[in-house]
Amino acid sequence: GEDVEQSLFLSVREGDSSVINCTYTDSSSTYLYWYKQEPGAGLQLLTYIFSNMDMKQDQRLTVLLNKKDKHLSLRIADTQTGDSAIYFCAESIAGTASKLTFGTGTRLQVTL
Amino acid sequence: GAVVSQHPSWVICKSGTSVKIECRSLDFQATTMFWYRQFPKQSLMLMATSNEGSKATYEQGVEKDKFLINHASLTLSTLTVTSAHPEDSSFYICSATGTGGYEQYFGPGTRLTVT
C-alpha cells in the first residue's frame, strides 16, 4: 500500500540549513515531489526527482533519494523567514496517471 | 508557469444547501484534474480524479452522489457539494496536469464553512 510519513515540526535559525525528511513504502514510485504550502494557500511545487536519480539540486534546494531505504530528504540552504511554511513530500505511482499520495507534512519554523 | 485558479476562495453556506466550486487552468489545457480535501493541520486527501469528457473516478470512501464532479472542458472542472453539512466544512484544493502528466499545478484552494 501507499504510506508517506514525515516528522511534524522543524525549527531552524535563519541562515542555517534545514533538512526535511520523508519515508515512503511503495517501491514502485516513479516521481517524488516536494511541495510548499503557506497558510491558507494552495500548494507550490518546489522540486521533484525521478526515482532513478539519487540527487537533484536547484539553487538553495537539494533533494536526496535513497531508494533502498525509501527515504527522501529536502535540504534548504541558508534558510530564510520566508521559507516558513508546511512542506509536503508526495509520490506518484507508475501507471496511475499522476495520482499523488501526500505525506503528513512538516511545519518549518524559521527563527531569527 | 502554469496557473490554476479556484472560485470562490471562501464560502459560507447553510446546512442542506449545495455549493459549487470551480477550478480553471488559465494558460494550459488540463487533461486531468484532481480534487483534494484538507482538514486543518492535516495532509491532502485525494477525493477524485477527472478527465475531460468522462466520468470522475472517486477514491474509496468518497460519496459520488454527494460530491459531484464535472469536467466539461479542458480548462474547467467543477465540484458541487450537495446537501452540505457541517462535517463537509474543509479546505478543498484542485490541481491539474497537462499533456506531460508528471507535474501537478495546484489551485489556491477554497475554504468551505457549513453552518
Contacts between the chains, C-beta under 8 A, distances in Angstrom:
chain1	res1	chain2	res2	distance
A	30	B	102	7.8
A	31	B	102	5.5
A	35	B	106	7.6
A	40	B	109	7.4
A	40	B	111	7.4
A	41	B	108	5.7
A	41	B	109	6.6
A	42	B	4	7.8
A	42	B	6	7.7
A	42	B	93	5.5
A	42	B	106	4.2
A	42	B	107	5.3
A	42	B	108	4.3
A	42	B	109	4.8
A	43	B	44	7.5
A	43	B	93	7.0
A	43	B	95	7.6
A	43	B	106	4.1
A	44	B	106	7.4
A	45	B	103	6.4
A	45	B	104	7.2
A	45	B	105	7.2
A	45	B	106	7.6
A	48	B	102	7.5
A	48	B	103	7.3
A	88	B	43	6.6
A	88	B	44	7.2
A	92	B	102	7.0
A	97	B	32	6.2
A	97	B	49	7.4
A	97	B	97	7.9
A	97	B	101	6.5
A	98	B	32	6.4
A	98	B	34	7.9
A	98	B	97	4.9
A	98	B	101	5.2
A	98	B	102	6.2
A	98	B	104	6.0
A	99	B	34	7.5
A	99	B	46	6.7
A	99	B	49	6.3
A	100	B	34	7.6
A	100	B	46	7.1
A	100	B	104	6.3
A	101	B	46	7.7
A	102	B	43	4.7
A	102	B	44	4.8
A	103	B	43	6.4
A	104	B	42	7.6
A	104	B	43	5.1
A	105	B	42	7.6
A	105	B	43	5.3
